[in-house]
């Protein structure tokens, strides 16, 4: 190769390299977290803007994602404290109707971007918990709730814990995988009272 050709080839390589690198100058390559967030938000473009808000992590979710597997005692207590402060209890009793509660527990409907307007979300509890002996299938991400009320009784303190746990699981267990049903507006007050009855009422299938 003559010297001019070599120079041109070298220039071509440099230009190409510069061209390839150019888009990233001045910014760090995207982190895995940023790439994951971008992939997630670009996957639901047909969802309504209100629904898309569900893709944005709140403060506690961010802290839990960042601390996954290495949650310190200080952060754990701070989360429990901040989540305890969100608990709201209804006036006049926490026990509803266990039969309605069972329907809520066994319903996995709701919160999908394709839902028809007015769809009432269920609790999807069976996806993570065993609830009754009659279930054909249930998930095991959470502990079995069979015999929950039989083992613990129906004291006021137990009703308060159970309703509060459903309202915001992280008020008792920081970074719990359980959805915060009341805090996030997934279930309403009556549904949570009915679920409290499902878990505690001696007549419910949970306690047979
Ligand atoms: C995505 C999985 C998931 C879903 C859905 C879920 N839970 Fe849980 N639940 C868990 C996990 C994990 C735990 C254990 C960690 C903790 O205590 O938060 C738990 C714990 C609990 C406890 C505490 C048990 C104890 O021994 O004190 C109760 C009560 C409970 N869940 C009720 C419910 C009810 C009622 C529903 C439906 C409205 C529900 N859960 C839906 C995952 C889930």
Boltz pocket constraint, residues with backbone or C-beta under 6 A from the ligand:
constraints:
  - pocket:
      binder: B
      contacts: [[A, 104], [A, 105], [A, 123], [A, 124], [A, 125], [A, 126], [A, 127], [A, 128], [A, 129], [A, 141], [A, 142], [A, 143], [A, 162], [A, 165], [A, 166], [A, 169], [A, 170], [A, 173], [A, 176], [A, 177], [A, 178], [A, 179], [A, 181], [A, 195], [A, 199]]
      max_distance: 6.0
